[in-house]
Amino acid sequence: MSENKKRKGNFYNKGGPMKKWKSPTLEIGMTGFLCTCNFKERECIRDTYSLLNEYADASDYKTQEAKHDKEKENTKQDVETVINKLEKDREMETSPNEKEAAANESEKDNDVNTTPEEQKAITDRSEKDSTVEEKAAVDKSEEESKVETSLEKNETVADESEKVVDEIKTSPKVEKIASDDSSDEEEENKELDFATQLQDEIKELRSEATQEKRLSAVDTGVPNVVFIKATSLRDPLKVSTAIIEDIYKTKQQKSRYILRMLPVQRVCKAYLDDLKNKADSLFDQYFVKEPKTFCIVFSRHRNNNLHREDVIEELAKLINSKNPGNKANLKDPEIAVVISVLKGVCAISIAPKYFFYKKYNLAELCNVKKSE
């Protein structure tokens, strides 16, 4: 009977099916890059990581060089100001010969103006002052002699004590005790060094684990659309323009899987009021100082709430309110405002020379000369 009994299924997972790991989703307040691809999202993410890291490091290096140049200029200006101040102070000050001549002249004037009785009073005061100074000098000399004798006594006592200490140290019993203590201290120091090294390594590993990545892929919920979240990059537009300008000049293909790369400065909910509030603060940076030509590009994926006509009308009014010189140009605008609606989220992008750079399509930028 024991042979026919069924074995217990202890090797089965009693907790139920394993949950799949979900990547983070696109949320409000993020900034980064919106990329499109053709059915190979994993390869697209890999290419965007390598491409963005390359150009982000170069832009950080340039900004650091600019900061160093500014600091040097500031230090030079500070040195020049200090030198100018010193020269002015020297000019204002009189020479010592001129001061002595002025003092002698003042003394002569005082001698001429004073009476014989006043001169006697002045001489008496000077004699009294000299006697007081002599007494003070004598008292100081006596105090110094007393201090010297006390120091000599202390030096003799210190020499005797040092001799006694040296005799005690040279004794064989003390040498054995000192050698034992030194060996124990060395072992303790080795143990402490090993423990500190382990603690430092653990802290480094924890810090690396807790550190937020500079770039991280985010799920958009739309196929063939990838969003790369940028945590440490303050302005994604600078990095994207550097990539596009370099590809346009060199005509070298940087990626096989990225079709289009757009910088995203704002992310909000897919409602018209939220879109206007986010765009208002963003447009202050680009449409206030100088009049510019603009164009609004609208794309929608898996959303029926926002409509193209409503978005274009409201945003055009907002841009014209910033500066009445701003005008719409649908063929070759200076700045294109690209609105990308992805399910319940809306991404706002500012794209200078959008049509000139082939709608930020990296593959078409390489084929400009060939097609022409």
C-alpha positions, 0 to 999 in steps of 0.5 A: 500500500505504501508503494501505491500512495501518491507523493505529496506535492511539496515542490509545487508553489503554494503561493499561486502564480508568480507576479510579473514585474511591471515597469514604471508608467509615464506620470505627471511631472516627468521630463525626458525623451519620446522615441518611436520605433518599429516593433523593436522596443528593447533595441530602441531603449538600448540605443537611446541609452548609449546615444543620450549618455554619449551626448549628455557627458559632452554637454556636462563637460562643456558646461563645466568648462564654461563655469571655469572660464567665468570663475577665471574672469571674475577672479581677474576682475577682482584682482584689478579692482583691488589693484586700483584701490591700492593705487588710489590709497597710495596717491591719497597718502602723503610721503614721510618727508612731507609729513615730517616737514609739516610736523616741524612747521607745526612745532615752529608755529607753536613755539612762536605762539606760546608764552614763556610760562606755557613753555615752562609748564610743557617742560615740567610735564615732559620731565614727569613723564620721563621719570614715570617711564624710567620707574616702569622700565625698572619694574619690568626688568625685576619681574623678568629676572624673577621669571627667568629664575623660576624657569631655570628651576623648572628646567632642572626638575624636568631634566631629573624627571626625564632621567628617571623615566628613561631608567624605568623604560630601559628596565627589562620588565618594562620592555617585555610589557611594552612588546606585548602591548604593541603586539596586541595593539597591532592585532586590534588595529588589523581587525579594526581596519578589516571591519572598516573596509567591510563597512565602507564597501557595504555603504558604497554598494547601498549607495549605488543601489539607492542612487537614482539612474540618470536615464530610465525607460518608462512604459507609455502604454502605446506600442512602438512608443518609448519614453526615456525618463531623464532624472539628472538632465535639467534641459532635454532640449540641449541634448536632443539639439546636439544629437540632431545637429551632429547627425545633420552635419556628419550624416552618420547614422547613430541608431538602427532602431530609433526613428524619431526622438523628441525632447519632452519638457512637460507632462500633464493630464490629458485635459485641456485646462491642465495642458494650458496651465503647463504650457503657459509656464513653458511658453514664457521661456520661448515666446515672450522676449522676441517675436517668433514664428510657430506651429502646433503639431498634434498627435493622439494615441488611445485617447478620445478626450482631447480634439485637435481643433480645440488644442490648436486654437487654445494654444495659439491664443496663448502664444499670441498673448505672450507677444503680439508679434508671434505669427503662425507659419505651417511650412517653416516655423522657428519653433514647433510645439509638439503635443503628444497624447498617450492614453490619459497623459499629454507630453509637451515638446518644444522643437526648434526648426522642426521641419528643417530637421525632418521632424527630428527623424534620425534616419531621414537626417542622414539621407538628406543629401542622397535624396537631393 
